[in-house]
């Protein structure tokens, strides 16, 4: 099919773009298939209007990564997805329409807004003239009444259009759909329907927007992508994964170290293996003996258990019999003790009754009475009379005590009276009167007794006192010592007259009190002068004793009859209890004999039990020793059959069985201890060996606890050491293969560089088939990264035949190149990563070479030529694609350059899309069609406040004679 198409001419044209409430336009139609100049103020949206073609031509459906995909640029930089989305689709009634034409016919593509920064396409197999009514009313010069996505989708279904929202479907539909049913929707005639080809087209198309700016990033992207497309086989495309090679190198380097380590430690391993085999053999012997002795011990315990069970049963019965007898003996003993106490109490009670009877009969005999009650009444009267006398004597003795108190008071007051009179007599000689008032006040405040002290002071004493009182001061009623308040002390003034009056008053009071006390004493003396105090006390003691005797006699007489009756009753009770006590004593003797016999039988059985316990203590020792051995060799389960076979085999080898005794057990324990020591020593050596000789299948930090773990480790290392020679040979093969891959990859990078050089040379040759401006020659100059050139030198010096790894420096150089130029996500080097920059060199008519930037017109002319050359590389053979080339600020060019650039763009089959603020005649003459943007403003209320431009076909102004097509386009002006 491609060969058939090669013989045909494929013509593709971008005819027009229509803005509906988009990019500052209310409604505008702008032709793209003829030259056009836009005059108007900056930031009016002239270039941004043409940039909307990227949304049409790129197979995208959203604004994510907008800065990379579309590169919408302003004076402040690249616009974000939010800004771009709101600029081109500010409203649900925002639409972008592109009319295209190819050999299959005319079609329209309608873009409309969706949520989430997305937009979708509707393809219609009609010209724009046939669908304009969906968006614009020519008669009212206003929007269509039913402007909506719903109306357009209904129209699409009616006319057999397509509704597309998938990126992959867009690529197939727009870039390679040459002969299909929907071929009229093919917009760009790419030779390959691949992501590479699409990317190349996008890079080339971006150059149309960089024309005149001198930017070369898009050119570099396009060249790199085109070379990738033109390389013969996919595997030859630039795709060097140097990171993987570095990882392989690290693995090989690590393997080298591992193999060298194995070679260095092979002898150590053989020694470890030998020691392990010895340890395993000793453990086998130790295990056999342990099994035999454990079985013997188990049988002995079973025999012991039977004997001990029988004895335990008899011992329990004996203990119960002895316990029962002991309980009965204790019970009888308690009853006997209780009776002993009861008889003693009865003896005391009977004796008490007997004493009472004896006293009553003695009193009756003394008074010659037989009636105890009558005599008790007579004695009570006597006791009452004696009590009256006793009370009288007590009153007399109390008066005597009061007399003594009055005498003492008179004597004390007489002494005080004498002292007061002496003080009054000597008041003019008081100590305080010899001192100053201030000093006297201080001493008097400290102690009032200073005011009654009479003595004569010397001058030295007065000075000393004054020196002491100088430490004191007053604050109101408070006395201060060295400015500190004295607790509980107030200031008082010493006055002699007050002291004199106080003494006179005190003397009068004392004389009155003495007089009263003396009168009272005289009265009491008269009342008690009949006898002395000692005689009265003796009489009182005799009365008290006689009253007590009478009280006892009266009680005995009153209880005499009752005591005679009660004593007989108690004697009878005493006899009964004595008889019962005698019986219990005999029973106690009999139980004691039975208890002694049961105790002897119990002791005999306990002796037998102690003998069995002694045997069991050996069992404990045996069990503990065997458990210690189990800890040493590890616990392993064997069936009864296996145990029998082990015992039989041991007996056959040694012609005797293994006996269970202390010597054998201790010998086994010693073997176990030796085994543990040997195991620990070997374990430590192996752990050190593991650290020294790492193995991927052995954890360097494993906690070795069993011989099985040691066995697994030895076996693992045995695999490594036994296959050492094979591993060495395999490593040599891997290194050789690794070096070959490196050489191949380096050669691929070097070949890619050569392809870049050749490709740029071909572009330069084609570029200079026509003279550009006043230049003799224009050349693209390719610059590769400096470190890439260093990598090329590595390739020349790399020997692929060696079986040794390259140096670390070799890999560091490669990795530095990768770190700087590789894709951060895929870690792969691509053709674009080799290119450092691209610039232009110019040779003028005088043969002078320069790389200085040329004028915008010259740069735009060169860009247009390069775009034509590059598009020829990606388009189907013989295909043409008419697209606009942006020339910004064309008004800055001189007239000759303006004409030259338009002619160049026209020669390559493109249309010039010029923008400049100021209208110039030379621009109008060269471009021949122009629009004054500022003059074309929507005359109705806008649907979007920022969208006010209204450029219509009749808004285009023309220069000079026009052809038929132009006449139809501007018919409204004719």
Protein Blocks (a to p, Z undefined) as FASTA:
>chain_A
ZZmmmmpccddddfbdcdehighiabdcddfkbccddeddehkopmmmmmmmmmmmpccf
bfehklmmnopacfkbccdfklmmmmmmmbfkbccddddddfkbccdddddddehhiacd
dddfbdfklmmmmmocfklopacfklcfklmmmmmmmnopacdfbfklmmmmmmmmmkbm
klmmpmblcfbdcfklmmmmmmmmmmmmmgonlpaklmmmmmmmmmmmmpmbfklpccdd
fklmmmmmmmmmmmmmmmmmmmmmmmmmmmmmmmmmmmmmmmmmmmmmmmmmmmmmmmmm
mmmmmmmmmmmmmmmmmmmmmmmmmmmmmmmmmmmmmmmmmmmmmmmmmmmmmmmmmmmm
mmmmmnopablklmmmmmmmmmmmmmmmmmmmmmmmmmmmmmmmmmmmmmmmmmmmmmmm
mmmmmmmmgfklmpcfklmmmmmmmomklmmpccdddfklmmmmmmmmmmpccehjacce
ehiacehiacddddfklmmmmmmmmmmmmmmmmmmmmmmmmmmmmmmmmbcfklmmmmmm
mmmmmmmmmmmmmmmmmmmmmmmmmmmmmmmmmmmmmmmmmmmmmmmmmmmmmmmmmmmm
mmmmmmmmmmmmmmmmmmmmmmmmmmmmmmmnopadddfklmmmmmmmmmmmnopacddd
fklmmmmmmmmmmmmmmmmmmmmmmmmmmmmmgcfkbcfkbccfbfklmmmmmmmmmmmm
mmmmmmmmmmmmmmmmmmmmmmmmmmmmmmmmmmmmmmmmmmmmmmmmpcehjbfbdcdd
ddddfklmmmmmmmmmpcfkbccdcdfklmmmmmmmmmmmmcfklopacfklmpmbdcdd
dddfkopacfbdcdfklmmmmmmmmmmmmmmmmmcehiacddddddehklmpcfklmmmm
mmmmmmnopacddddfbdcfklmmmnopacdfklmccfbdcfbfklmbdcdfklpccehj
adfklmmmmmmmZZ
